Amino acid sequence: MDFQVACLKAAKASFIERIRSHSFLGRCRRGEVCLGELKLYLEQQGIYGQYFTRYLCAMMANLPSNEAVMTLAENLFEELGLVPNRPKPHHLIYREMLERYSLALDGTQGLPGTRHLIETMFNHCRNLNPAYGLGALCLGAESLVPAIYGDIIAGFMAQGAHARDVEFFQLHVGCDDGHAEALRDIMVEIASREPEQIGRMLQAGRELVAARLEFFSSIEAAYSQRAQDELTTV
């Protein structure tokens, strides 16, 4: 069991380092991302995030025990605003954040990188072998969120945002480490019985990191193209 824990911890550290090396997050940390590009990120992240409860439900169907299902159900209940201390659904908090920046997701099209990220996550969560969905959600999502959102918050703050303007990100920086640890415990339990599963979990995590890097690159490319188009029409 110690070996599995060590492998997952090492993978988490490696994946965080890799994702934070992307130029988009680096520019956020340095305060170099303009508000227009951050707003484009908000839209695309919102499209991806609309499916999050469905990722959870898809994976829960393939978990090996009722105990594991209940662990994931706690995350689902929190997302839906069904826990006493956090009664507001997360999608409403996100919508309020969008409204502060005069944005809405209705009619917004997903960029190629966004569509690929959604497809990659769904494919893993639907896999009958739960190792893939767990690796995708834990190593490729929840474990990364505090680091990613910390950089995103820095980008917004550099553009004059207040804490209330990025409440959704602040909330997830604080809670997603706990979600990742709960997922990791399930992964360790599975891998301790079936050691070959650890490789599948790591593979899924790597594929989600790659998809998320493509997601950021897609945002950068789309914003750069938009800026060029605006210049040519002036």
N, C-alpha and C positions, 0 to 999 in steps of 0.2 A: 504493500500500500504506500509506503514511503517513496518508492520508486515512481509510482504513478503521480503522486502529489508533486514530486520534484520535476517530472517531465512537464506537467501542466503549468507549473509556476514559471519554468524556464520559457515555455512557449508563449505564455502571456507577456512576459517581459520583452521577448524578441518581437512579438507582433505589435506591441505598443510602440517600441522604438521604430519599427518599420513604418507604421502608419503616420507617426509624428514627423517622419522625414519628408513627407509630401510637401511640396512647395506651398500649397494652399494653407495648410495648418501652420507652416513656418511663417508665412506672411501674416497670418492671424496673430501669432505670438508677438511678432514685431510691430503690430499695429499698422501694417501696410495694405490691408485689404479694404477697399472702399465699400461704402454702405450698399451701393448697387449690387456688388458681387455677393455680399453677405445676404442681401434680400433674395437673390437667386438661389443661394444655398438654402435659405429658409423654405422656399417653395419646393425644392427638390427633396430635401429632408422630410418635409411634410408628406409628400407623395409616398416615399418609402415607409414612413412611420404609420401611415394609414393602415398598413397591412400587419402591424406588429402583433395585434391580438390573434390574427389568423395564423401567423407563424407559430405562436404558442399553442394554439388549439391543434394545429396539424401535428406538431411534435408530441403533444400529450397523448395522442391516440396510439403512439408507438412505444410509450415508456413501459418498462418491464414490471412495474409494481404500482399498487394504489398509493403507496407512500410517496413514490416519485411524482405521481400525478398530483397529489395534494401539495407537494412542494412547489410545483409549477403553477398550480391554481392560485397560490398566494400572490405570485407575480401578476397573474391575470386579473385577480380581484383588485389589486392596486392600480393597474392600468385602467380598469373600468370605474374606479372611484367607489369600490365596495368595501373599503376598510374604514373603521370609525375615525381614525386620526387623519385620513387623507380622503375626504369625501368627494372631491371633484375629479371626474375622469380626466386622464391625461390629454386626451384629444381635445377637450375643451380648453385646457390650459394652453395647448399649442395654438388653437384657433384664436384665442385672445392675444397671444403674442403676434400672430400674423396680422391681426387687426390693428395693433399698435403701429405697424409699419405699412398700413393700407394695402395689405395683401389678402388674397383668398385663393384657395386651391381649386375652386370650381372652374373648370375649363382649362386649367394649367396642364400642359403636356409634360410627361416625364422625358428627360434627356436620355440618350442611349445608355449612359453609365448608370442612371437611376433604374431604368428598366432591367438592366443586367443584374444589378444588385438585388432587386426584388426577386427576379427569377432564380438567381443562385441560392438565396436564402430559402425560398419556397421548395426548391428541389431537394435541399438537404433536410428540411423539416418534415417533408412528406416521405422521406426514405423509411422503409420498414425497419431498417436497422437504426435504432435510436442513437447510436454513436455519432452518426453524421449530423443529425439535428442538434444534438447537445454540443458538439464541437463548433458548429456554425453559430449557435446562439450564445454560447459561453465565450469561446475564444475569438469568434469573429464579430461579436456585437457587445454583449454586456461588459466583458472585461476591458473593452476599448473605450467605452462611453465616457468614463470620468476624464480620461486623458484628452479625448477628442473634444468634448464639450468644454473642458477647461480652456483649450486653445480658442474655440469659437467664442466663448465669453470674453476672452482677452481682445479678440478682434472687434467685438461690438463695443466694449468699453472704450477702446481707442477711438471709436467713432461717436463717443458721447452718450452711449446708452447708460441707463440706470439699472440697478439690480432687478427691479420689478419688470423691466422690459424683456429680460431674458430669464424669467422665473422658471420656465420649463427646463432650461438647461441647468440652472442652479439645482433644481429638484433632483435631476437625474445624476448629477455629479455626486450628490449625497447618498443616493439609494442603490445605484446600479452595482456597486462593489458587493453589496450584500446579495443581490440577485446572482451575480457571477459566482460567489462562493457557494450558494445553494446548488447551482448547476454543477459546479466542480465536484461537490460531494457525491452527487449522483454518478458523475463520470468516473470518479475513483472507485465507487462501489461496483460499477459494471466492469471496469478494467481490471479490478483485483480478481474477479472471477474469470474474465476472458481477456488475458493480457494483449491479444492481438487487436483488441478494440482501440487501444491507445493510439495506434497509428492512424486509424480511420478518423478519430477525433481531431488529431493534429492536421490531417489532410483537409478536413472540412474547414478548420480554422484558417489555414493558409489560403484556401480558395475564397473565403469571405473577405480576408484582408486584401487579396488581389482585386476582388470586385469593388471593395470600398475605395481603394486607390484609384481605380478606373472612374468611380463615381466623382471623386474630387477633380480628377483631370477633365472629366466631361463638363463640370461646372466652369472650370477655368477657360476651357476652349469656347464654350458657349458665350461667356461674358466677353471674352476677347473679340469674338466675332460680332457680337452686338455693338461693342464700342466702335469697331471698324465700320460697321454699317451706318452708325450714327454720323461718323465723320464724313462718309461719302455722300450723305444726304444733306449736309449743311451747305 
